[in-house]
């Protein structure tokens, strides 16, 4: 817990609480491991491959294989093997055999992966006490556990011990992504990779929504990447019509830095939220400002702009929805902070769209 000065400013209060809640939530909350594994498999395999013509395309699997000698599927499969061992561990099994909580280097010898690759896998996931100590000195703050998240296995001789199955599951999901990102030289190339990753995330969410809603649904219709009739530009990332309700959606695949989330510094957290979810340093709209803009343009009382193939004439209620890839989206207070900013965007107010009802922002 990092104490913060008292303040009467509502945004600052929310940020002060968020600074302490985010690490606790990420490390302690229940996680949907199965969803995470399937999401990683789809995003970095199927949906990344579908964007081969993208200007910023990066072959994540090929790059990861060059770095580790493992395909992303081999890496995830081996992680899953360890994870299954620990999720099935019990007090009884430990009491019967205390060594049951340890992993031996020969654990995967009977698999088709091969000894050389397995050796590199252990190296990729584990660290010795000395390794951890060196990394510990570079951490962003009291709540920064990235050293255990990047190396979730403690190495001692021929044995390994999983520090936290949650960190191992996270490594399974994001290992290929972060290993690729950290291998890319230069800020410009890293930014391009993040932009490409964001488009992969958008494709994944649109697929997920399409599968959930379906094409023969009496109540809901989903429109991926709807376009303005006037110039063909994108309205928002996704739109759902449900009778007299409309849900406008923006997806953000940006990942937040350890410095913003774990340093205990509300100013750093505010700066990154502003940059990634509100507006860019260059003044471009992001996240909630994008939602405010498209709702204002398409739902205002006077001369609203039309959307290709979408009829908003019967819409009485509008739901703004922001979907984040980063775990910060699950933190209590992030919704309150973003909604407070959303309600104060200059180009949108409830009066703008009356008699339609604008709900609070959902994150």
C-alpha positions as CSV (number, residue, x, y, z in Angstrom):
1,X,0.0,0.0,0.0
2,X,1.3,3.4,-1.0
3,X,-0.3,6.3,1.0
4,X,-1.3,9.4,-1.1
5,X,-1.9,13.0,0.0
6,X,-5.5,14.0,0.8
7,X,-7.3,15.8,-2.1
8,X,-10.7,17.2,-2.9
9,X,-10.2,16.6,-6.6
10,X,-12.4,13.7,-7.7
11,X,-10.1,12.5,-10.5
12,X,-7.1,12.6,-8.2
13,X,-8.9,10.6,-5.6
14,X,-9.8,8.0,-8.1
15,X,-6.2,7.8,-9.4
16,X,-4.9,7.5,-5.8
17,X,-7.1,4.5,-5.2
18,X,-6.4,3.0,-8.6
19,X,-2.6,3.2,-7.9
20,X,-3.1,0.7,-5.1
21,X,-5.9,-1.4,-6.5
22,X,-4.4,-2.3,-9.9
23,X,-1.5,-4.4,-8.6
24,X,-3.6,-6.1,-6.0
25,X,-6.2,-7.0,-8.6
26,X,-3.7,-8.3,-11.1
27,X,-2.0,-10.5,-8.6
28,X,-4.9,-11.7,-6.5
29,X,-8.1,-11.7,-8.5
30,X,-9.4,-15.0,-10.1
31,X,-8.3,-15.4,-13.7
32,X,-10.1,-17.2,-16.6
33,X,-7.0,-19.3,-17.6
34,X,-8.9,-21.2,-20.3
35,X,-10.1,-18.1,-22.0
36,X,-6.6,-16.6,-21.9
37,X,-5.0,-19.7,-23.5
38,X,-7.5,-19.8,-26.4
39,X,-7.4,-16.0,-26.9
40,X,-3.6,-16.2,-27.2
41,X,-3.7,-19.1,-29.6
42,X,-6.2,-17.3,-31.9
43,X,-4.7,-13.9,-31.8
44,X,-1.0,-14.8,-32.4
45,X,-1.9,-17.6,-34.8
46,X,-5.1,-17.3,-36.8
47,X,-5.8,-13.5,-36.7
48,X,-2.2,-12.3,-37.0
49,X,-1.8,-14.5,-40.1
50,X,-5.0,-13.0,-41.6
51,X,-3.3,-9.6,-41.5
52,X,-0.2,-10.5,-43.6
53,X,-0.9,-7.6,-46.0
54,X,-0.9,-5.1,-43.1
55,X,1.7,-2.3,-43.5
56,X,3.0,-3.1,-40.0
57,X,2.7,-6.9,-40.2
58,X,5.1,-8.9,-38.0
59,X,5.2,-12.7,-38.1
60,X,5.1,-13.2,-34.4
61,X,5.4,-17.0,-34.6
62,X,8.4,-16.9,-36.9
63,X,10.1,-14.2,-34.8
64,X,9.4,-16.1,-31.5
65,X,10.8,-19.3,-33.1
66,X,14.0,-17.5,-34.1
67,X,14.4,-16.2,-30.6
68,X,13.6,-19.3,-28.6
69,X,13.8,-22.2,-31.2
70,X,10.1,-22.9,-30.2
71,X,6.9,-22.3,-32.1
72,X,4.4,-20.3,-30.1
73,X,2.1,-23.5,-30.0
74,X,5.0,-25.6,-28.7
75,X,5.7,-23.0,-26.0
76,X,2.0,-22.7,-25.0
77,X,1.7,-26.5,-25.0
78,X,4.6,-27.0,-22.6
79,X,3.4,-24.2,-20.4
80,X,0.0,-25.9,-20.3
81,X,1.6,-29.2,-19.3
82,X,3.2,-27.5,-16.2
83,X,0.0,-25.6,-15.5
84,X,-2.1,-28.7,-15.5
85,X,0.3,-30.3,-12.9
86,X,-0.1,-27.3,-10.5
87,X,-3.8,-26.8,-10.9
88,X,-4.3,-30.5,-10.0
89,X,-2.0,-30.4,-7.0
90,X,-3.7,-31.0,-3.6
91,X,-2.6,-30.9,0.0
92,X,-3.0,-34.7,0.0
93,X,-0.7,-35.2,-2.9
94,X,1.9,-33.0,-1.3
95,X,1.6,-34.8,2.0
96,X,2.1,-38.1,0.3
97,X,5.1,-36.9,-1.7
98,X,6.6,-33.5,-1.0
99,X,8.6,-33.7,-4.3
100,X,5.3,-33.6,-6.2
101,X,5.4,-29.8,-6.2
102,X,8.7,-29.7,-8.0
103,X,9.4,-30.0,-11.7
104,X,12.3,-32.1,-13.0
105,X,14.3,-31.3,-16.2
106,X,13.4,-34.6,-17.7
107,X,9.6,-33.9,-17.3
108,X,9.0,-33.6,-21.1
109,X,11.4,-36.3,-22.3
110,X,8.6,-38.5,-23.7
111,X,7.2,-35.7,-25.8
112,X,7.9,-35.1,-29.5
113,X,9.3,-31.6,-28.9
114,X,12.9,-32.8,-28.5
115,X,15.6,-32.4,-25.8
116,X,17.2,-29.3,-27.3
117,X,14.0,-27.4,-27.5
118,X,12.9,-28.5,-24.0
119,X,16.2,-27.3,-22.6
120,X,15.6,-23.9,-24.2
121,X,12.1,-23.9,-22.8
122,X,13.3,-24.3,-19.3
123,X,15.8,-21.5,-19.8
124,X,13.1,-19.3,-21.2
125,X,10.8,-19.7,-18.1
126,X,13.2,-20.0,-15.2
127,X,15.7,-18.0,-13.2
128,X,18.1,-18.7,-10.4
129,X,18.1,-16.6,-7.1
130,X,21.0,-14.6,-8.5
131,X,19.1,-13.9,-11.7
132,X,16.1,-12.7,-9.7
133,X,18.3,-10.5,-7.5
134,X,19.8,-8.7,-10.5
135,X,16.4,-8.0,-12.0
136,X,14.9,-7.0,-8.6
137,X,17.2,-3.9,-8.6
138,X,15.6,-2.6,-11.8
139,X,11.9,-2.9,-10.9
140,X,9.5,0.0,-11.2
141,X,8.2,0.1,-7.6
142,X,7.1,-1.8,-4.6
143,X,4.3,-3.6,-6.4
144,X,6.3,-4.6,-9.5
145,X,6.4,-8.4,-9.8
146,X,7.5,-8.5,-13.5
147,X,10.6,-10.5,-12.5
148,X,8.4,-13.4,-11.5
149,X,5.9,-12.9,-14.3
150,X,8.7,-13.0,-16.9
151,X,10.4,-16.0,-15.2
152,X,7.7,-17.9,-13.3
153,X,9.9,-20.9,-12.5
154,X,12.5,-20.9,-9.7
155,X,15.5,-22.9,-10.8
156,X,17.6,-25.0,-8.3
157,X,19.9,-27.7,-9.7
158,X,17.8,-30.2,-11.7
159,X,14.6,-29.0,-10.2
160,X,12.2,-26.1,-10.8
161,X,9.4,-24.7,-8.7
162,X,6.5,-22.7,-10.1
163,X,6.3,-19.5,-8.0
164,X,2.7,-18.8,-8.9
165,X,0.5,-20.7,-11.4
166,X,-1.2,-17.4,-12.2
167,X,2.1,-16.0,-13.5
168,X,2.7,-19.1,-15.5
169,X,-0.8,-18.8,-17.1
170,X,0.0,-15.2,-17.9
171,X,3.3,-16.2,-19.5
172,X,1.5,-18.8,-21.6
173,X,-0.8,-16.1,-22.9
174,X,1.6,-13.2,-23.4
175,X,5.0,-14.8,-23.6
176,X,5.3,-14.7,-27.4
177,X,3.9,-11.2,-27.6
178,X,6.4,-9.6,-25.1
179,X,9.3,-11.7,-26.3
180,X,8.7,-10.4,-29.8
181,X,8.1,-6.8,-28.7
182,X,11.3,-6.7,-26.6
183,X,13.4,-8.0,-29.5
184,X,12.3,-5.2,-31.8
185,X,14.9,-2.4,-32.0
186,X,13.9,1.3,-31.8
187,X,10.8,3.2,-30.6
188,X,9.4,3.6,-34.1
189,X,9.4,-0.1,-34.9
190,X,8.1,-0.9,-31.4
191,X,5.2,1.6,-31.9
192,X,4.4,0.0,-35.3
193,X,4.3,-3.5,-33.7
194,X,2.0,-2.2,-31.0
195,X,-0.3,-0.7,-33.7
196,X,-0.3,-4.0,-35.6
197,X,-1.1,-5.9,-32.4
198,X,-4.0,-3.5,-31.8
199,X,-5.4,-4.4,-35.2
200,X,-5.1,-8.1,-34.4
201,X,-7.0,-7.4,-31.2
202,X,-9.7,-5.6,-33.1
203,X,-10.1,-8.5,-35.5
204,X,-10.3,-11.0,-32.6
205,X,-13.0,-8.9,-30.8
206,X,-15.0,-8.5,-34.0
207,X,-14.8,-12.3,-34.6
208,X,-15.8,-12.9,-30.9
209,X,-18.8,-10.6,-31.2
210,X,-19.9,-12.0,-34.5
211,X,-19.8,-15.5,-33.1
212,X,-21.7,-14.5,-30.0
213,X,-24.4,-12.5,-31.8
214,X,-24.6,-14.6,-34.9
215,X,-26.2,-13.7,-38.2
216,X,-29.8,-14.9,-37.5
217,X,-30.6,-13.2,-34.2
218,X,-34.0,-11.7,-33.6
219,X,-32.8,-9.2,-31.0
220,X,-29.2,-8.2,-31.7
221,X,-27.4,-7.1,-34.8
222,X,-23.6,-6.6,-34.8
223,X,-21.8,-4.3,-37.2
224,X,-18.0,-4.6,-37.3
225,X,-16.1,-1.4,-38.2
226,X,-19.2,0.5,-39.4
227,X,-18.6,3.4,-41.9
228,X,-20.0,6.9,-42.4
229,X,-22.1,7.3,-45.6
230,X,-20.5,10.7,-46.3
231,X,-16.8,9.7,-46.7
232,X,-16.5,6.0,-45.8
233,X,-14.4,6.6,-42.7
234,X,-14.8,4.3,-39.7
235,X,-17.4,5.3,-37.1
236,X,-16.2,3.1,-34.3
237,X,-14.7,-0.4,-33.9
238,X,-18.0,-2.1,-33.4
239,X,-21.7,-1.4,-33.1
240,X,-24.6,-3.5,-31.7
241,X,-28.2,-2.7,-32.2
242,X,-30.7,-4.3,-29.8
243,X,-34.2,-3.0,-30.5
244,X,-34.2,0.6,-29.3
245,X,-30.7,0.3,-27.8
246,X,-27.4,0.9,-29.5
247,X,-23.9,0.0,-28.1
248,X,-21.0,2.0,-29.6
249,X,-17.7,0.2,-29.0
250,X,-14.0,1.0,-29.1
251,X,-11.3,-1.6,-28.6
252,X,-7.9,-0.8,-27.2
253,X,-5.1,-3.3,-27.6
254,X,-2.5,-1.1,-25.9
255,X,-0.5,-2.6,-23.0
256,X,0.3,-0.4,-20.0
257,X,3.9,-0.1,-18.8
258,X,5.1,-1.5,-15.4
259,X,6.1,2.1,-14.5
260,X,2.5,3.4,-14.8
261,X,0.9,0.5,-13.0
262,X,3.4,-0.6,-10.3
263,X,5.4,2.5,-9.3
264,X,2.8,3.8,-6.9
265,X,2.9,7.1,-8.7
266,X,-0.6,8.4,-9.7
267,X,0.9,11.0,-12.0
268,X,2.5,8.4,-14.2
269,X,-0.7,6.4,-14.2
270,X,-2.7,9.5,-15.2
271,X,-0.3,10.3,-18.1
272,X,-0.5,6.8,-19.6
273,X,-4.3,6.6,-19.2
274,X,-4.5,10.0,-21.0
275,X,-2.2,8.9,-23.8
276,X,-3.7,5.5,-24.5
277,X,-7.4,5.9,-23.6
278,X,-8.3,9.6,-24.0
279,X,-6.1,11.4,-26.5
280,X,-2.6,11.1,-28.0
281,X,0.2,13.6,-27.3
282,X,-0.3,14.9,-30.8
283,X,-3.9,15.7,-30.0
284,X,-5.6,12.7,-31.8
285,X,-8.6,11.2,-30.2
286,X,-8.3,7.9,-28.4
287,X,-10.8,5.6,-26.7
288,X,-13.4,7.7,-24.8
289,X,-12.9,10.8,-27.0
290,X,-13.5,8.6,-30.1
291,X,-16.7,7.3,-28.6
292,X,-17.9,10.8,-27.7
293,X,-17.1,12.0,-31.3
294,X,-19.0,9.2,-33.1
295,X,-22.0,9.3,-30.8
296,X,-22.2,13.1,-31.2
297,X,-22.0,12.9,-35.0
298,X,-24.5,10.0,-35.5
299,X,-27.0,10.6,-32.6
300,X,-27.4,14.4,-32.4
301,X,-30.8,15.9,-32.8
302,X,-29.9,18.2,-35.7
303,X,-28.7,16.6,-39.0
304,X,-27.1,13.4,-37.6
305,X,-24.7,11.7,-39.9
306,X,-25.8,8.4,-41.4
307,X,-24.0,5.1,-41.1
308,X,-23.8,2.7,-44.1
309,X,-26.3,-0.1,-43.6
310,X,-27.3,0.9,-40.1
311,X,-30.6,2.5,-39.2
312,X,-30.5,4.4,-35.9
313,X,-33.9,6.0,-36.3
314,X,-35.5,3.7,-33.6
315,X,-32.7,4.1,-31.1
316,X,-33.7,5.6,-27.8
317,X,-30.7,4.6,-25.5
318,X,-27.0,4.7,-26.3
319,X,-24.4,2.7,-24.4
320,X,-20.7,3.7,-24.9
321,X,-18.4,0.7,-24.3
322,X,-14.6,0.6,-24.1
323,X,-12.9,-2.9,-24.4
324,X,-9.3,-3.1,-23.2
325,X,-6.8,-5.9,-23.7
326,X,-4.7,-4.8,-20.7
327,X,-5.8,-6.1,-17.3
328,X,-6.2,-2.5,-16.1
329,X,-9.7,-2.6,-17.6
330,X,-10.8,-4.9,-14.8
331,X,-9.7,-2.6,-12.0
332,X,-12.3,-1.0,-9.8
333,X,-12.3,2.8,-10.2
334,X,-10.9,2.8,-13.8
335,X,-14.5,2.8,-15.0
336,X,-15.4,5.7,-12.7
337,X,-12.3,7.7,-13.8
338,X,-12.9,7.2,-17.5
339,X,-16.7,7.9,-17.2
340,X,-15.9,11.1,-15.3
341,X,-13.7,12.2,-18.2
342,X,-16.3,11.0,-20.8
343,X,-19.1,13.0,-19.2
344,X,-16.9,16.1,-19.5
345,X,-15.9,15.8,-23.1
346,X,-16.6,19.1,-24.8
347,X,-18.3,17.8,-28.0
348,X,-20.9,15.6,-26.3
349,X,-23.5,16.1,-23.6
350,X,-26.9,14.6,-22.8
351,X,-28.5,17.7,-24.3
352,X,-26.8,17.0,-27.6
353,X,-28.7,13.8,-28.2
354,X,-32.0,14.4,-26.4
355,X,-34.6,12.9,-26.3
356,X,-32.3,9.9,-26.6
357,X,-30.7,8.7,-23.3
358,X,-26.9,8.5,-23.0
359,X,-25.8,6.0,-20.3
360,X,-22.5,6.2,-18.4
361,X,-19.4,4.8,-20.1
362,X,-18.7,1.1,-19.5
363,X,-15.1,-0.1,-19.5
